[in-house]
Amino acid sequence: MLKLKKALVLGCALAMVFGCSDGDGGNPGNGSGRGDSSAETLRVGALLPMTGALAEHGLDAQAAVNLAVEDVNSHFAAGGSDIAFDVVYADTATDPDVALSAMEELHADGITTFVGGPLASQVLAHLSNYIAANNLLMINSGSTERSLARPDDNIFRVVAEERKLAEALREYAVTKGITAIAPIFRDDIYGRNMVQRVRDLEGERAVKFAADIAYPTDLPDFNPYINRLLESVQFLLEEHAPEHVLVYSVTFNEIEALFSRLWELEGDVKDLASVRWFGSDGNYQLAVLLKGAAGAFADKVGFTAHGVGFLDLPEAKRVIAILEERTGNHAHSAALSAYDAFWLFAHAYSFAHSMEVDRLKGVISTVSQKTVGVTGTQALNEAGDRLGPIVDFRKVCGNDGARRWERVGQFGVRGFTDIDTSCSE
């Protein structure tokens, strides 16, 4: 059995620290990658939104899992292993029923471990009973919903739980002098609860909240919601200067349609363009906000969003560079966390020497405590959720054709820190 060293860190050669363990040849290796017909291939499932409201994040997460499989297989093949991994993907379309059907189909085909998605909390919540009833294992890299933090279940999550994201936003708001917030959000478990978490953190500094504006998740005509949002912002502007008012959008890819419409209506909704805009992790580093009308509006309002950050180390930079080359997008938290999730699974397999769910489940928390991935330490708490990831803040800036997401802040154990860049205020 592999033995954990005192610390597993990115400073080790290649891929996510797992090569730092001592072993007896039972590491996961590379089957197809090295062309060894004697290799045994072990399959895992990945439920990702390759169409629908989270398609951009889902496809990028698929690219990240593919890269993790390549790195795991190549790395352990070098150690002489005859084990390789393969991932079978299924599209969730960010639809709970579609995702459940996909999981049932993969389970019927013998797959009991799932890595990566689903990325939406609403979808994972819908799968949770099936996972428990069939003793499946899920190492999730997308869901942030706090109510899914359940000790002794079979779901492990390597992303920032929503309260951490809410705390990060709260610190950002205090730093920027925000005194009023107008929320607009998806009417699902993710949108409702993220907004509520932010409301719960009002703390000592009084922040005025406008009425909630929740829209249906089936990509609506945004016009009536824009009118309501305009009314909310104008109400707040009666008592607060524009630089102290923030629109908080908890959205997925549909923010492209919202921003495109706002750009078209610019003269009629100038108050909405006069205040700050902040997005949830569902908007973090979206490529659709760098181009066209949506990009123009995002740039005009200095749209900022936050998500799980990454370490400024050579291995992390290697992974990011490869993913950005393959996808043409910025490497966002959904992709990097998916990469880390697969490595955490692979390390757990190396430690357990088994694909049996109970044996994998029994070692994941122990393995996570000494694992550092692209996005930082992977240590899990008693509920199987990530303890303390770095939260990055990135802002859209630059002209059309040269827009980019630039890091402007970071939230960690020392609170929020501004990062001075050409994009800073």
Buried (B, 14 or more C-beta within 10 A) or exposed (E): EBEBEEBBBBEBEBBBBBBBBEBEEBBBBBBBBEEBEEBEEBBBBBBBBBBBBBBBBBBBBBBBBBBBBBBBBBBBBBBEBBBBBEBBBBBBBBBBEBBBEBBEEBBEEEBBBBBBBBBBBBBBBBBBEBBBEEEBBBBBBBBBBBEBBEEEBBBBBBBBBBBBBBBBBBBBBBBBEBBBBBBBBBBBBBBBBBBBBBBEBEEEEEBBBBEBBBBEBEEBEBEEBBBBBBBBBBBBBEEBEEBBBBBBBBBBBBBBBBBBBBBEBBEEBEBBBBBBBBBBBBBBBBBBBBBBBBBBBBBBBBBBBBBBBBBEEEBBBBBBEBBBEBBEBBBBBBBBBBBBBBBBBBBBBBBBBBBBBEBBBBBBBEBBBBBBBBBBBBBBBEBBBBBEBBBBBBBBBBEEEEBBBBBBBBBBEEEBEBBEEEBBE
